[in-house]
Amino acid sequence: MLCFSYWAELANRQLRIMPELISFLKKNEINNKVVQVAHRISSDYQHQELVLIGVLKGAFIFLSDLMRHLGIPVKIDFVGVSSYGSGTSSTGTIKLIKKIDIDLTNRDVLVVEDIVDTGLTLAYIVDYLKTLNPKTIKVCALLDKYERREAAIKIDYACHRVAEGFLVGYGLDYNENYRELPEIYRLKL
Ligand code: 5GP
């Protein structure tokens, strides 16, 4: 039988290797920002049907909240790319891992992204979507992390701007952890 001190030591070790989470955006702050951006989008696309393209996996919670605050009809689909391997820095290589299933020809498309950092992922996705002949493409991001921007991309709707740091929660992960957290935290490694 394993003794108590073994479990105590294990728990201690787990605590020591868990990165610290520092509160960044509270539930009500996120909700207010999502509602505000949804109102802007709804008024810009009045009488139009919009296709929301969520970027997997991080944008799924943001997209589901956003679409429920839009007062206009929408269709949704998802695009999947791999740009970050594990950890907090990019692998530098972007690969398309899930294509769009619905027809975007002559449609108004809004890309819904969790966070834009260098902008290279978004630039890649927009280039891919352009090949599908939509009428218009705009971009909505939950977080515009602007300090390390490399690609010249326009974020038409941003809920919140932040200079730097690695953020998790509300769909955003660190090595596939923390997506389920209802608030957004800054990760201190
Ligand atoms: P970019 O190509 O703009 O440098 O990176 C975009 C992607 O990197 C995002 O879709 C997201 O998956 C990931 N990413 C960039 N910054 C962060 C961050 O602060 N937190 C998390 N969880 N992912 C990030």
Boltz pocket constraint, residues with backbone or C-beta under 6 A from the ligand:
constraints:
  - pocket:
      binder: B
      contacts: [[A, 55], [A, 58], [A, 83], [A, 84], [A, 88], [A, 90], [A, 113], [A, 114], [A, 115], [A, 116], [A, 117], [A, 118], [A, 119], [A, 120], [A, 121], [A, 122], [A, 145], [A, 165], [A, 166], [A, 167], [A, 168], [A, 172], [A, 173], [A, 174]]
      max_distance: 6.0
